[in-house]
Amino acid sequence: MSDFPISISREAIAQLTKILARKGSEGTLIRLGVKGGGCSGLEYVLRLDDRRLPEDLETTVDGVTIVCDAKSATYLQGSTLVYTGNLIGGGFSFENPNAKRSCGCGTSFTPIDRG
């Protein structure tokens, strides 16, 4: 994953593998990114997808194909996608060094001003 902007923890890959196995569809990939919204300005995206876009960066980890569009990659560079099975606060989350501020639930963030 040397050129891919996001690291994926072992626990996250294990959970993504389970999700893809339940989906049971060949060619399904994981899309990571950001979009405008959320209570802090940008909202994280993690979803199943079946198509690649020309601007996508791509990696495969343990048979799981993960893509991220180039614009989102600038906000996620150096981040790690993690997964915890905790009953409270568990699930997927991004550890993002580019976040100046994150919302309480961890689904959105304010990027560091690089201007």
MOKADA-V857542 format. One line per field, one symbol per residue. phi: phi as a letter, one per 30 degrees, with the letter a starting at -180 (. if undefined). psi: psi as a letter, one per 30 degrees, with the letter a starting at -180 (. if undefined). burial: b if it has 9 or more other ideal C-beta (glycine too) atoms within 8 Angstrom, else e. A space follows every 50 residues. Layout:
phi->???
psi->???
burial->???
This chain:
phi->.dcddbdbdedddddddddddddicdidbccclbbdkidcjbcdbbadbb bccecdcbbbbhicdbbbddddeddceidbdbbbcedcidjdacccdccd abdddicbacdddcd
psi->gefkfklkleeeeeeeeeeeeeegkkfklkkkallkalfgekkkkjlklg lklegkkklkjhfkkklkleeeeeffkglkklkkgkekglaklkjjfgje kllefgfllklkjg.
burial->eeebbbebbebbbbbbbebbeeeeeeebbbbbbbeeebebebbbbeebbe eeeeebbbbebeebebbbbbebbebbbebbbbbbeeeeeeebbbebebbe ebbeeeebbbbeeee
